Amino acid sequence: MTKEEKNLNTDLKRLAEITEWFDNQEEIDVEEGLKKAKEAVNLIKKSKERLKEIENEFEEIKKEVEIEEDNEG
């Protein structure tokens, strides 16, 4: 597992923890909720960027496979 993959997995787990924290609160501490919401927004942005990078990597692999298939056929 690469560093980027680990970071993405870690970030997604942290987002799940934040969501669970909100779900389990009977009365939300506004200050703590704000901190967690800000952290979640940053994690979401970072995760979306990494997912876009992954998508681009898959597109490159797909192009390589198509080129190889064209050269074989």
PEBEL-V624019 format. One record per residue. N is the residue number from 1. RES is the residue in one letter. SS is DSSP state (a for helix, b for strand, c for the rest). PSI is psi in degrees with one decimal (* if undefined). OMEGA is omega in degrees with one decimal (* if undefined). Layout:
{{N | RES | SS | PSI | OMEGA} {N | RES | SS | PSI | OMEGA}}
This chain:
{{1 | M | c | 129.1 | -179.3} {2 | T | c | 168.2 | 179.7} {3 | K | a | -41.7 | -179.9} {4 | E | a | -41.4 | 179.1} {5 | E | a | -42.7 | 179.6} {6 | K | a | -43.2 | 179.8} {7 | N | a | -42.5 | 179.0} {8 | L | a | -46.2 | 178.9} {9 | N | a | -42.5 | 178.8} {10 | T | a | -44.0 | 179.9} {11 | D | a | -42.1 | 179.7} {12 | L | a | -36.8 | 176.1} {13 | K | a | -41.1 | 179.6} {14 | R | a | -40.1 | 176.4} {15 | L | a | -40.5 | 178.1} {16 | A | a | -39.5 | 178.3} {17 | E | a | -41.2 | 179.3} {18 | I | a | -44.3 | 177.9} {19 | T | a | -44.4 | 179.0} {20 | E | a | -39.7 | 178.7} {21 | W | a | -47.6 | 179.5} {22 | F | a | -41.9 | -179.3} {23 | D | a | -30.9 | -174.7} {24 | N | c | 0.1 | -177.9} {25 | Q | c | 127.1 | 172.7} {26 | E | c | -44.0 | 173.5} {27 | E | c | 119.5 | -176.2} {28 | I | c | 129.0 | 171.1} {29 | D | c | 112.9 | -173.2} {30 | V | a | -44.6 | -178.8} {31 | E | a | -46.6 | 179.3} {32 | E | a | -39.3 | 177.3} {33 | G | a | -40.2 | 178.5} {34 | L | a | -43.8 | 178.0} {35 | K | a | -45.3 | -178.4} {36 | K | a | -36.7 | 178.0} {37 | A | a | -42.6 | 177.8} {38 | K | a | -42.7 | 178.1} {39 | E | a | -42.4 | 179.8} {40 | A | a | -42.5 | 179.4} {41 | V | a | -44.4 | 178.6} {42 | N | a | -41.4 | 178.2} {43 | L | a | -39.8 | 179.1} {44 | I | a | -46.4 | 179.1} {45 | K | a | -47.3 | -179.2} {46 | K | a | -41.8 | -179.5} {47 | S | a | -40.3 | 178.4} {48 | K | a | -40.4 | 177.8} {49 | E | a | -44.7 | -179.9} {50 | R | a | -40.2 | 178.0} {51 | L | a | -36.1 | 176.8} {52 | K | a | -41.2 | 176.9} {53 | E | a | -43.0 | 179.2} {54 | I | a | -43.2 | 178.3} {55 | E | a | -44.0 | 179.2} {56 | N | a | -38.8 | 177.8} {57 | E | a | -41.8 | 177.8} {58 | F | a | -38.1 | 177.8} {59 | E | a | -40.3 | 177.6} {60 | E | a | -43.2 | 178.2} {61 | I | a | -43.3 | 179.6} {62 | K | a | -43.3 | 179.1} {63 | K | a | -42.3 | 179.1} {64 | E | a | -43.0 | 179.6} {65 | V | a | -42.9 | -179.7} {66 | E | a | -39.5 | 178.6} {67 | I | a | -44.2 | 178.8} {68 | E | a | -41.1 | 179.2} {69 | E | a | -39.9 | 178.4} {70 | D | a | -39.0 | 179.8} {71 | N | a | -29.8 | 179.6} {72 | E | a | -31.8 | -172.0} {73 | G | c | * | *}}
